[in-house]
Amino acid sequence: MQGNYKALWLSDEMFDECLEVIDQRQLPFVYDTRYLTNTEEAVNAIKNRTVCGAGVVGVVVAFGVYIAAIEVDGDYEALQEKAALLREACLVRGNLSWAVDVMMERLRESQDVIEDARALAIELSDKEALESQKIAEVGCELIEEMRKKSGKEKINILTHSSGGYLAFVDEGAAFAPIYEAKRRGVDVHLFLTESRPTNQGASLGAWELAQNEIDHTIITDSMAGHLMQCGEVDMVIVSADRVNENGDAVASVGTYLLALAAHDNNIPFYVALPTSLFGVGTDEARVDERSGDEVKFVKGVDADGVFRRVRITHEGSAAVSFGSDVTPARLISGFITGKGVSELRERMSV
């Protein structure tokens, strides 16, 4: 794939070769891109959420090491300092530093750090993209099995947050089976939570689905349980930032509640993600607390088409925002990966 993916790509249009990324902060209102030409810009893109999603962040980090190698003219010792900055940015986003570690370990004995960093970043990213395509195939088989089992012509799937190529190269994770289903002519409808407080589902996920003409309906997070009770949901497929060593999934906040509702209504609950995100955390969850302003303010366009950020809470009220929560392994029906579907876990009462 030579460094070209749907949410990011190597570019030399305006600078010496750098990484160009879709600026996810402005979606769905404005499509724009940003050039990451040095380590600082790559770090800031991760921290300020220009790029979101565990898979995309991992790839940005890999190419960030390449960009840093150019900055230090291939000096490995100096590159270690730049890599530390990238690693720190990943820790802010929930321990997504695996790409930094792989890159630096394999570059340790390199005779041409810059060229090897470029080749290695492409190699790692291509591997993630190919696994995403495999997730699409494996997950679609589950959807087709569900259609046969249920006898329904249309399968309703519920998902949470942004699980497509904006989050995981290149077919996405949770969205990947949906894209494959459409290619195969399988009738699928997606219920997509708005995913408060940052509304990644309503903004990023819905924008991507619309670009690919996927039948979908946005719902509030609190509607999901009601739809499950009413028999409107056949299965749940979500993405995750990582899976801890004990099998618990760390994912966008609200995922745990979806898993509880699915368990209570005997609905299969699957987590789709690449194998690179397995076992990268500890049994004890690391959950990122962010600014309470994410709860207090929302962004959007007014009747005149002007982009605005408005406060929706009482000025004196306190607010707290967590980016992730933890779904226990006992609530997960299976993991959809490039290697197939994991053995289904026995359902346990809550």
C-alpha positions in Angstrom: 0.0 0.0 0.0 3.1 2.2 0.2 2.0 4.4 3.0 -1.4 5.4 1.6 -4.5 4.7 3.7 -8.0 6.2 3.9 -7.5 8.4 7.0 -3.8 9.2 6.4 -1.1 9.0 3.8 2.5 10.0 3.0 2.6 13.2 1.1 5.2 15.4 -0.6 2.9 18.0 -2.2 3.9 20.9 0.0 6.9 19.7 2.0 9.6 17.1 2.0 7.8 13.8 2.6 5.5 14.0 5.6 2.3 12.5 6.9 -1.0 14.0 5.8 -4.0 13.2 8.0 -7.8 13.9 8.0 -8.5 16.5 10.6 -11.2 14.7 12.6 -11.8 17.7 14.9 -13.7 19.5 12.1 -15.9 16.6 10.9 -18.7 16.3 9.9 -18.9 20.0 9.1 -15.7 20.5 7.3 -13.4 18.1 5.5 -9.8 19.2 5.9 -6.4 17.7 6.3 -3.3 18.5 8.3 0.4 18.0 7.5 2.5 16.4 10.2 6.1 17.5 9.4 7.9 17.0 12.7 7.6 15.2 16.0 5.9 18.1 17.8 3.1 18.2 15.2 2.6 14.4 15.4 2.5 14.5 19.2 0.0 17.4 19.1 -2.2 15.6 16.6 -2.6 12.7 19.0 -3.1 14.9 22.1 -5.6 17.3 20.6 -7.5 14.5 18.8 -6.8 15.6 15.2 -6.5 11.8 14.9 -8.7 9.5 16.9 -9.0 5.7 17.4 -6.4 3.2 18.6 -5.5 1.8 15.2 -5.0 5.2 13.5 -3.1 6.6 16.5 -0.8 3.5 16.3 -0.1 4.1 12.6 0.5 7.9 13.2 3.0 7.0 15.9 4.8 4.6 13.5 5.1 7.3 10.8 5.9 9.8 13.6 9.1 7.8 14.3 9.9 8.1 10.6 9.3 11.8 10.6 11.5 12.1 13.8 14.2 10.1 12.1 14.3 12.7 9.3 14.5 15.5 11.9 17.5 14.0 13.6 19.2 13.1 10.4 19.1 9.4 11.2 20.9 9.7 14.6 19.5 6.8 16.6 20.5 8.3 20.0 18.7 11.6 19.2 15.8 9.6 17.8 15.3 8.0 21.2 14.4 11.4 22.7 11.9 12.1 20.0 10.4 8.6 20.5 10.0 9.3 24.2 7.7 12.2 23.3 5.6 10.0 21.0 5.4 7.4 23.7 4.2 9.9 26.3 1.5 11.1 23.9 0.3 7.5 23.6 0.1 7.1 27.3 -2.2 10.1 27.4 -4.5 8.2 25.0 -4.4 4.9 26.9 -1.1 3.0 26.3 -1.0 2.9 22.5 2.8 3.0 22.4 3.3 -0.5 20.9 4.3 1.0 17.5 7.0 3.1 19.1 8.4 0.1 20.9 8.4 -2.1 17.8 10.0 0.7 15.6 12.8 1.5 18.0 13.7 -2.0 18.8 14.0 -2.9 15.1 15.9 0.3 14.3 18.5 -0.3 17.0 21.0 -2.0 14.7 19.9 -0.1 11.5 22.6 1.2 9.1 20.2 3.6 7.5 17.7 4.7 10.2 15.7 7.1 7.9 15.0 4.6 5.1 14.5 1.7 7.5 12.1 3.8 9.6 10.1 4.6 6.5 10.0 1.0 5.3 9.1 -0.3 8.8 6.3 2.2 9.3 4.8 1.1 6.0 5.3 -2.5 6.9 3.5 -2.2 10.2 0.7 -0.1 8.8 0.2 -2.4 5.8 -0.1 -5.3 8.3 -2.8 -3.4 10.2 -4.6 -2.6 7.0 -4.6 -6.2 5.9 -5.8 -7.4 9.2 -8.6 -4.9 9.0 -9.7 -6.4 5.7 -9.6 -9.9 7.3 -11.8 -8.6 10.2 -14.2 -7.5 7.5 -14.5 -11.0 6.1 -14.6 -12.8 9.5 -17.2 -10.4 10.9 -19.4 -10.6 7.8 -19.5 -14.4 8.2 -21.0 -13.8 11.6 -23.6 -11.5 10.1 -24.5 -14.0 7.5 -24.8 -16.8 10.1 -27.1 -14.5 12.1 -29.3 -13.9 9.1 -29.6 -17.6 8.4 -30.3 -18.3 12.1 -32.9 -15.6 12.5 -34.5 -16.0 9.1 -34.5 -12.2 8.7 -33.8 -10.4 5.5 -32.3 -7.4 7.2 -29.9 -7.6 10.2 -29.9 -4.8 12.7 -26.5 -4.2 14.3 -25.8 -1.8 17.1 -22.4 -0.1 17.4 -20.7 2.6 19.5 -18.4 5.5 18.7 -16.2 5.6 15.6 -15.2 2.1 14.4 -14.3 2.6 10.8 -11.3 3.8 8.9 -11.1 7.0 10.8 -10.2 4.9 13.8 -8.6 1.7 12.4 -6.9 1.4 9.1 -8.0 0.5 6.5 -11.5 -1.1 6.5 -11.9 -0.2 10.2 -12.8 -2.6 13.0 -16.4 -2.6 14.0 -17.4 -1.0 10.7 -15.4 -3.4 8.6 -17.9 -6.3 8.6 -20.6 -3.8 7.6 -18.6 -2.7 4.6 -18.1 -6.3 3.6 -21.7 -7.1 4.1 -22.7 -4.4 1.6 -20.2 -5.7 -0.9 -21.7 -9.1 -0.6 -25.3 -7.8 -1.0 -26.3 -8.6 2.6 -29.0 -6.2 3.9 -27.6 -4.6 7.1 -28.8 -1.6 9.1 -26.6 0.0 11.7 -27.8 1.7 14.9 -25.1 4.1 15.8 -24.9 5.7 19.3 -24.1 9.4 19.4 -21.3 8.4 21.8 -21.3 11.2 24.3 -19.6 13.2 25.5 -17.5 13.9 22.4 -20.1 12.5 20.0 -17.7 10.5 18.0 -20.5 8.3 16.8 -22.8 11.1 15.6 -20.0 13.1 14.1 -17.1 10.8 12.9 -18.9 7.5 12.6 -22.0 8.8 10.9 -20.0 10.9 8.5 -17.9 7.9 7.4 -21.0 5.7 7.0 -22.7 8.4 4.9 -19.6 8.6 2.7 -19.9 4.9 2.0 -23.8 4.9 1.7 -24.3 2.5 4.6 -27.9 2.4 5.9 -27.7 3.8 9.5 -29.6 5.5 12.2 -28.1 7.7 14.9 -29.5 7.2 18.4 -28.8 8.6 21.8 -26.6 6.4 24.0 -29.5 5.9 26.5 -31.8 4.5 23.7 -29.7 1.4 23.1 -31.1 -0.6 26.0 -34.7 0.2 24.9 -34.1 -0.9 21.4 -32.6 -4.2 22.6 -35.6 -4.8 24.9 -37.9 -4.2 21.9 -36.1 -6.8 19.8 -34.8 -4.2 17.3 -31.1 -5.3 17.7 -29.8 -8.6 16.4 -26.2 -8.2 17.5 -23.7 -5.7 18.8 -20.3 -5.1 17.3 -18.0 -2.5 18.9 -14.3 -1.7 18.6 -11.9 -1.3 21.5 -8.7 0.6 22.3 -7.1 -2.6 23.7 -7.8 -5.9 25.4 -6.1 -6.4 28.8 -4.3 -9.7 29.6 -7.4 -10.9 31.5 -9.6 -10.5 28.4 -11.3 -7.3 29.6 -11.8 -4.7 26.8 -11.0 -1.1 27.3 -13.1 0.9 24.9 -15.0 4.2 24.4 -16.9 5.1 27.5 -20.4 3.7 27.4 -19.3 0.3 25.9 -19.7 -1.4 29.3 -23.4 -0.3 29.6 -24.1 -1.7 26.1 -22.5 -5.0 27.1 -24.7 -5.2 30.2 -27.8 -4.5 28.2 -26.9 -7.0 25.5 -26.2 -9.6 28.2 -29.6 -9.0 29.8 -31.4 -9.4 26.5 -29.3 -12.4 25.3 -27.9 -10.5 22.3 -24.4 -11.4 21.0 -21.8 -8.8 21.9 -18.6 -8.8 19.8 -15.5 -6.8 20.0 -13.6 -6.2 16.8 -10.0 -5.1 16.8 -6.5 -6.0 15.5 -4.3 -8.5 17.4 -1.7 -5.7 17.9 -4.1 -4.3 20.6 -4.2 -7.5 22.7 -2.4 -7.7 26.0 -0.9 -4.2 25.8 -2.4 -3.2 29.1 -2.5 -4.7 32.6 -5.4 -6.4 34.3 -6.1 -3.2 36.1 -7.8 -0.8 33.8 -6.3 2.5 32.9 -9.2 4.8 32.2 -8.4 8.3 30.9 -10.1 11.2 32.6 -10.4 14.3 30.4 -11.7 17.8 30.7 -15.2 18.3 32.1 -15.7 20.8 29.3 -16.4 17.8 27.0 -19.7 17.4 29.0 -20.4 21.1 29.3 -20.0 22.1 25.7 -21.1 20.8 22.3 -20.0 21.9 18.8 -22.2 22.3 15.8 -23.5 24.6 13.1 -26.3 27.0 13.6 -29.2 27.8 11.3 -26.9 30.1 9.3 -24.3 27.4 8.8 -21.9 29.0 11.3 -19.7 26.6 13.3 -20.2 27.3 17.0 -19.2 25.8 20.4 -22.0 26.3 23.0 -22.4 25.5 26.6 -25.4 23.3 27.5 -25.0 23.2 31.3 -25.4 25.6 34.2 -22.3 27.7 34.4 -21.7 26.8 38.1 -22.2 23.0 37.7 -19.2 20.6 38.0 -18.7 18.0 35.3 -16.4 15.0 34.7 -15.5 13.2 31.5 -13.9 9.8 31.1 -12.8 8.7 27.7 -12.9 5.0 28.3 -14.5 2.3 30.4 -13.9 -1.5 30.9 -16.1 -4.3 29.6 -15.4 -7.5 31.6 -14.5 -10.5 29.5 -17.5 -12.4 30.8 -19.8 -10.1 28.9 -18.0 -10.5 25.6 -19.3 -13.2 23.2 -16.2 -13.2 21.1 -13.4 -11.1 19.6 -13.4 -10.6 15.9 -9.7 -10.4 14.7 -7.7 -11.1 11.6 -7.2 -14.6 12.9 -10.9 -15.3 13.2 -13.4 -15.3 16.0 -12.2 -16.3 19.4 -13.8 -19.1 21.2 -17.2 -17.9 22.6 -17.2 -17.3 26.3 -19.9 -18.9 28.5 -22.4 -16.3 29.3 -22.6 -15.5 33.0 -25.3 -13.7 35.0 -24.5 -10.1 36.1 
